[in-house]
């Protein structure tokens, strides 16, 4: 490996002054190769099933709304606020 103190950025690694022979291994993690790995035959059935699913389960949302409206589920706004603050780094 040869490293020089100055020179243009290497187009593959983005590092300054690194010779091209050292940049070969960094292409293995390029976004294009990562995307190709996701398109593997193993993942295609799971991706197809996931894309066929709706973004939100409307039946569950409707059931929760009805349960809240009928008082079957207790909603504690103060507790929800505490949990949100804790999740986002607050102290509670």
C-alpha positions in Angstrom: 0.0 0.0 0.0 1.4 3.4 -0.9 0.1 6.5 0.8 1.1 9.9 -0.5 0.9 13.2 1.5 -0.9 15.1 -1.2 -2.9 14.6 -4.4 -6.5 14.4 -5.6 -9.2 12.5 -3.9 -9.4 8.9 -4.9 -12.7 8.5 -6.8 -13.4 5.1 -5.1 -12.6 5.7 -1.5 -12.8 9.5 -1.3 -9.4 9.5 0.6 -6.7 11.9 -0.4 -3.5 10.6 -1.7 -4.3 6.8 -1.6 -3.1 4.8 -4.5 -5.7 3.0 -6.6 -4.5 -0.4 -5.7 -5.6 0.1 -2.1 -9.1 1.2 -3.1 -10.1 -2.2 -4.5 -11.6 -3.6 -1.3 -13.8 -0.5 -0.5 -16.0 -1.2 -3.5 -17.4 -4.2 -1.8 -19.5 -2.0 0.4 -20.8 0.3 -2.3 -24.5 1.0 -2.2 -25.0 -0.6 -5.6 -23.5 -3.9 -4.4 -25.5 -3.7 -1.2 -28.7 -3.2 -3.2 -27.8 -6.2 -5.4 -27.3 -8.3 -2.3 -30.8 -7.4 -1.1 -32.2 -8.6 -4.5 -30.9 -12.1 -3.8 -33.1 -15.1 -4.5 -33.4 -15.7 -0.8 -35.0 -12.3 0.0 -37.3 -12.0 -3.1 -40.2 -13.9 -1.6 -40.1 -11.9 1.6 -39.8 -8.6 -0.3 -42.8 -9.6 -2.5 -44.9 -10.5 0.6 -43.9 -7.2 2.3 -44.7 -5.1 -0.7 -48.1 -6.8 -0.9 -49.0 -5.8 2.7 -50.8 -2.5 3.3 -48.7 0.2 5.0 -51.3 0.4 7.9 -53.6 -2.4 9.1 -56.9 -0.5 8.8 -58.9 -3.2 10.6 -56.7 -3.0 13.7 -56.8 0.8 13.7 -60.6 0.8 13.5 -60.8 -1.8 16.3 -58.5 0.3 18.5 -60.5 3.4 17.8 -63.8 1.7 18.7 -62.2 0.2 21.9 -61.0 3.7 23.0 -64.4 5.3 22.2 -66.2 2.6 24.2 -63.9 2.9 27.2 -62.6 -0.6 26.8 -59.0 0.7 26.6 -57.7 3.2 29.1 -55.7 6.1 27.7 -53.3 8.0 30.0 -52.1 11.1 28.2 -49.7 12.0 31.0 -48.1 8.6 30.8 -47.8 8.8 27.1 -46.1 12.3 27.4 -43.6 10.8 29.9 -42.8 8.0 27.6 -42.3 10.3 24.7 -40.0 12.5 26.8 -38.0 9.6 28.0 -37.7 8.2 24.5 -36.4 11.5 23.1 -33.8 12.0 25.9 -35.8 13.8 28.6 -35.8 12.8 32.3 -38.9 11.2 33.7 
